Amino acid sequence: PINTVFQTIIGVLPSWFRMAQCLRRYYDTRLSFPHLINAYKYSFGLLVAIFSGLQHQFSSTYTNEISNPFFYAWILSQIVNSGVKFAWDLKMDWGFFDQHAGENWFLRDEIVYPRRLYYYFVIIINFFLRYSWIIKVYLYIQTHYIEHLELIVFIFALLESLRRFIWNFFRLENEHLNNCGQFRAVRDISVNPRRLLISTTESEHLSNEHVS
């Protein structure tokens, strides 16, 4: 149906735009890491959207989802897509699994939040939220949840919003620490240079008055 084709195109576009952006950055910089790896990551999102569209396109050909081969292709692409993005969250976006983490096992050398337990907890939460779609698939196979479709969609959209909300805190923390380490930002701003400038200006002013 035309509606399925349109939905598939809409589902493909976000991953396509991001993958094209990564390829463009590779073309400009010639740095295969991280740009080509990032493009590879978004390619799985393309496969998820394509197999989802094919599954719905040929759903009338099969008696149920279990007998539809595109359903299994979609499941496999979803598993790989979620795993790759989960690993990217931890290593690239949050900077975890640093070789020099020291006592901050599996994290990084420098952390901002006072307890390491927060970081371990958020890793577990992020994992389950990345794979929360499995629950939706199970519910669909068991009940088809037609009567509660809008509620189910809303709940899982809310879970994804929660995951992104949590992700932002640790992504910004890692980016800030990297900026400080590469001298693109500082954690504290000292007022001593300004005081020195004021003192120097006052001294020059007093010297001029003395000469006069």
C-alpha positions in Angstrom: 0.0 0.0 0.0 1.0 3.6 -0.6 0.6 4.4 3.1 3.2 1.7 4.0 5.7 3.1 1.4 5.2 6.6 2.7 5.7 5.5 6.3 8.9 3.6 5.3 10.3 6.6 3.6 9.6 8.8 6.7 11.2 6.1 8.9 14.3 6.0 6.7 14.9 9.7 6.5 16.4 10.4 10.0 19.0 7.7 9.7 19.7 8.6 6.1 20.3 12.3 6.9 22.6 11.4 9.8 24.5 8.9 7.8 24.9 11.3 4.9 26.2 13.9 7.4 28.8 11.5 8.7 29.9 10.6 5.1 30.2 14.3 4.3 32.4 14.9 7.4 34.6 12.0 6.3 34.8 13.5 2.8 35.9 16.8 4.3 38.3 15.5 7.0 39.4 12.1 5.6 39.1 10.8 9.1 37.6 7.3 9.0 37.3 7.4 12.8 34.8 8.4 14.0 32.9 9.5 10.9 32.8 6.2 8.9 32.1 4.2 12.1 29.3 6.6 12.9 27.9 6.2 9.4 28.1 2.5 9.8 26.1 2.8 13.0 23.3 4.8 11.3 23.1 2.2 8.5 21.5 -0.2 10.9 18.8 2.3 11.5 18.1 2.3 7.8 17.8 -1.5 7.8 15.4 -1.4 10.7 13.1 1.0 8.8 13.4 -0.9 5.5 12.6 -4.3 7.1 9.8 -2.8 9.1 8.3 -1.5 5.9 8.7 -4.8 4.1 7.2 -6.7 7.0 4.0 -4.5 6.8 4.0 -4.5 3.0 3.8 -8.3 2.8 1.8 -8.9 6.0 -1.2 -10.0 4.0 0.8 -12.7 2.3 1.4 -14.6 5.5 -1.0 -15.9 8.1 0.7 -14.2 11.0 4.0 -12.4 11.9 5.7 -15.6 13.0 5.6 -16.9 9.4 6.7 -13.6 7.9 10.5 -13.8 7.1 10.8 -10.0 7.1 9.6 -10.0 10.7 12.8 -12.0 11.7 14.9 -9.7 9.5 13.5 -6.7 11.3 14.1 -8.4 14.8 17.7 -9.2 13.9 18.4 -5.7 12.6 16.7 -4.2 15.7 18.9 -6.3 18.0 22.1 -5.3 16.2 21.0 -1.6 15.9 20.2 -1.4 19.7 23.5 -3.1 20.6 25.6 -0.9 18.4 23.9 2.3 19.7 24.2 1.1 23.3 27.9 0.5 22.9 28.3 3.9 21.2 26.5 5.6 24.1 28.9 4.2 26.6 32.2 4.5 24.7 31.9 7.4 22.4 29.2 9.7 23.9 29.8 9.1 27.6 33.5 8.2 27.4 33.2 5.1 29.5 35.5 2.0 29.4 38.5 4.3 29.5 41.8 2.4 29.8 43.0 4.9 32.4 39.8 4.9 34.5 41.7 3.7 37.6 39.4 3.0 40.5 36.4 4.2 38.4 36.0 0.7 36.9 34.5 0.7 33.4 34.0 4.4 33.6 36.6 7.1 32.9 39.4 8.7 34.9 37.5 11.9 35.8 33.8 11.9 36.8 31.8 14.9 38.0 28.9 13.3 39.9 29.9 12.3 43.5 29.0 8.6 43.4 30.2 6.0 40.9 26.9 4.1 41.6 25.1 6.7 39.6 27.1 5.8 36.5 26.6 2.1 36.9 22.9 2.5 37.5 22.5 4.7 34.3 24.3 2.1 32.2 21.8 -0.6 33.3 18.9 1.8 32.7 20.2 2.8 29.3 20.5 -0.9 28.3 16.9 -1.8 29.2 15.5 1.3 27.6 17.5 0.6 24.4 15.9 -2.8 24.3 12.4 -1.8 25.6 11.1 -2.4 22.0 11.2 -6.2 22.8 8.3 -5.7 25.2 6.3 -3.9 22.5 6.9 -6.7 20.1 5.9 -9.3 22.6 2.7 -7.4 23.4 1.9 -7.0 19.7 2.3 -10.8 19.0 0.2 -11.8 22.0 -2.6 -9.2 21.8 -2.1 -7.0 18.7 -3.0 -4.2 21.2 -5.3 -2.6 18.6 -7.7 -1.3 21.3 -4.8 0.3 23.3 -2.6 1.2 20.3 -2.4 5.0 21.1 -1.6 4.3 24.8 1.1 1.8 24.0 2.7 4.1 21.5 2.6 7.0 24.0 4.2 4.9 26.8 7.1 3.8 24.6 7.6 7.3 23.2 7.8 8.4 26.8 10.4 5.8 27.7 12.5 6.9 24.7 12.2 10.5 25.8 13.3 9.5 29.3 16.3 7.7 27.8 17.4 10.7 25.8 16.9 13.0 28.8 19.2 10.8 30.9 21.7 10.5 28.0 22.0 14.3 27.8 23.4 14.7 31.3 26.3 12.3 30.8 26.9 13.4 27.2 27.3 17.0 28.3 29.5 15.9 31.2 31.8 14.1 28.9 31.9 16.9 26.4 32.7 19.4 29.1 35.5 17.4 30.5 37.0 16.9 27.0 36.7 20.6 26.4 38.6 21.3 29.6 41.2 18.7 28.8 41.9 20.2 25.4 41.8 23.8 26.7 38.6 24.7 24.8 37.0 25.5 28.1 37.9 26.0 31.8 36.1 24.7 34.9 36.8 27.9 36.9 37.4 31.5 36.0 40.0 33.2 38.1 39.5 36.9 38.9 43.2 37.4 39.6 44.2 38.8 36.2 41.5 41.4 36.4 42.7 42.4 39.9 46.2 42.6 38.6 45.0 44.8 35.7 43.2 47.1 38.1 46.3 47.3 40.4 48.5 48.1 37.4 46.1 50.8 36.2 45.9 52.4 39.6 49.7 52.4 39.9 50.1 54.1 36.5 47.5 56.7 37.6 49.3 57.4 40.8 52.6 57.7 39.0 51.1 60.2 36.6 49.7 62.3 39.4 53.1 62.2 41.2 54.9 63.4 38.0 52.4 66.2 37.6 
